[in-house]
């Protein structure tokens, strides 16, 4: 696991609560990964630590050091997945909702251009695929609004006006 090196990154990690909004598909994917890690990979990695540990001097044994690091990485990922799964907030897609909420698919207009976005948690966002975070400037502005609403989003010194055309 990479440790943060920038001061701003350290500050952000200490002040932000993790976003635990996940689609049911992502929760199922995390559960499959957890099963794979616990049932297969961790056992193989632990056996490798034992095997390389039998080779002698721990401080000079590069294979042992690598095996320990790999086992730590797997255990860290298991811990992280378990925490996310246990505290996950499932995103329920409600096509009948009259207002924009997490899980909504929103069609917006900017002048003559039309875009469709799905509002998801920050860990599943991918703007190039039409999935934006509810923490993003556009996502925050759209939440709670209804069809026909005009919202303004300011990012830096740029202001953009969006019109909500449809909510699915």
C-alpha positions in Angstrom: 0.0 0.0 0.0 1.4 3.4 -1.0 1.8 5.9 1.8 0.8 9.5 1.1 3.8 11.8 0.6 2.2 15.1 0.0 1.0 17.3 2.9 -2.3 18.0 1.2 -2.9 14.3 0.7 -2.2 13.5 4.3 -4.6 16.3 5.4 -7.4 15.1 3.0 -7.1 11.5 4.3 -7.3 12.7 7.9 -10.4 14.9 7.4 -12.5 13.1 4.9 -14.9 10.3 5.7 -14.7 7.4 3.3 -17.4 7.3 0.7 -19.2 3.9 1.2 -21.9 4.2 -1.4 -21.6 1.2 -3.8 -23.8 -0.3 -6.4 -25.0 -3.9 -5.7 -22.8 -5.1 -8.5 -19.7 -3.5 -6.9 -20.5 -5.0 -3.5 -20.8 -8.4 -5.1 -17.5 -7.9 -6.9 -15.8 -6.9 -3.6 -17.3 -10.1 -2.0 -15.9 -12.3 -4.8 -12.5 -10.7 -4.4 -12.6 -11.2 -0.6 -13.4 -14.9 -1.1 -10.6 -15.3 -3.6 -8.1 -13.6 -1.4 -9.0 -15.5 1.8 -9.5 -18.9 0.3 -6.6 -19.0 -2.2 -4.1 -16.2 -2.2 -3.5 -15.7 1.5 -2.7 -19.5 2.0 -0.3 -19.5 -0.9 1.4 -16.3 0.4 1.7 -17.7 3.9 3.2 -20.9 2.6 5.7 -18.9 0.6 6.7 -16.9 3.8 7.3 -20.2 5.6 9.2 -21.7 2.6 11.5 -18.7 2.2 12.0 -18.3 5.9 13.6 -21.7 6.1 16.3 -20.5 3.8 18.2 -18.8 6.5 19.1 -15.3 7.5 16.0 -13.1 7.5 17.8 -9.8 7.0 19.7 -10.9 3.9 16.9 -13.1 2.5 15.3 -11.1 -0.4 12.8 -13.8 -1.1 11.6 -13.8 2.5 11.3 -10.0 2.5 9.2 -10.1 -0.7 7.0 -12.9 0.6 6.3 -11.0 3.8 5.5 -7.9 1.9 3.1 -9.8 -0.4 1.4 -11.4 2.6 1.0 -7.9 4.2 -0.4 -6.5 1.0 -3.0 -9.4 0.8 -3.9 -9.0 4.5 -4.3 -5.2 4.1 -6.6 -5.7 1.1 -8.7 -8.3 3.0 -9.0 -5.9 5.9 -10.0 -3.0 3.5 -12.5 -5.1 1.7 -14.1 -6.4 4.9 -14.4 -2.9 6.2 -16.0 -1.6 3.0 -18.4 -4.5 2.7 -19.5 -4.3 6.4 -20.2 -0.6 6.1 -21.4 -0.4 2.5 -24.4 1.7 1.7 -26.1 0.1 -1.3 -27.1 2.4 -4.1 -30.7 1.6 -5.1 -31.7 2.7 -8.6 -35.2 4.2 -8.3 -36.5 5.1 -11.8 -39.7 6.6 -10.3 -38.0 9.2 -8.2 -39.0 12.8 -9.0 -35.7 14.3 -7.6 -32.1 13.6 -8.3 -30.5 11.3 -5.7 -27.6 8.9 -5.5 -28.3 6.2 -8.0 -30.3 8.4 -10.4 -29.5 8.6 -14.1 -29.8 12.3 -15.0 -30.0 13.8 -18.5 -28.8 17.4 -18.5 -28.5 20.1 -21.1 -25.8 22.6 -21.6 -27.0 24.9 -24.3 -27.6 22.6 -27.3 -25.5 19.7 -25.9 -27.1 16.9 -24.0 -25.3 14.6 -21.5 -26.5 11.7 -19.4 -24.8 10.9 -16.1 -25.4 8.3 -13.4 -24.8 9.7 -9.9 -22.8 7.2 -7.9 -20.3 7.0 -5.0 -16.9 8.5 -5.5 -15.2 5.1 -5.7 -17.2 4.1 -8.7 -17.2 7.4 -10.6 -15.8 7.4 -14.2 -16.9 10.6 -16.0 -15.7 9.3 -19.4 -18.3 6.5 -19.0 -21.1 8.8 -17.7 -20.7 8.0 -14.0 -20.1 10.9 -11.7 -19.6 11.2 -8.0 -22.2 12.7 -5.7 -19.2 14.6 -4.2 -18.3 16.2 -7.6 -19.3 19.8 -8.2 -22.0 18.7 -10.8 -23.2 15.8 -8.6 -23.6 18.1 -5.6 -25.5 20.7 -7.6 -27.9 18.1 -9.1 -28.8 16.3 -5.9 -32.3 17.1 -4.7 -33.3 18.9 -7.9 -36.1 17.9 -10.2 -36.8 17.9 -13.9 -36.7 21.5 -15.4 -34.5 22.8 -12.7 -31.6 25.1 -13.8 -28.5 24.7 -11.7 -25.2 26.6 -11.8 -21.9 25.0 -11.1 -18.8 27.1 -10.5 -15.4 25.4 -10.7 -12.5 27.8 -10.3 -13.5 30.9 -12.2 -15.7 29.1 -14.7 -19.5 29.1 -14.2 -21.7 26.6 -16.2 -25.5 26.4 -16.3 -27.2 23.0 -16.6 -30.8 22.3 -17.2 -32.2 18.9 -15.9 -34.1 17.3 -18.8 -34.9 13.9 -17.4 -34.4 11.7 -14.3 -34.5 8.0 -14.7 
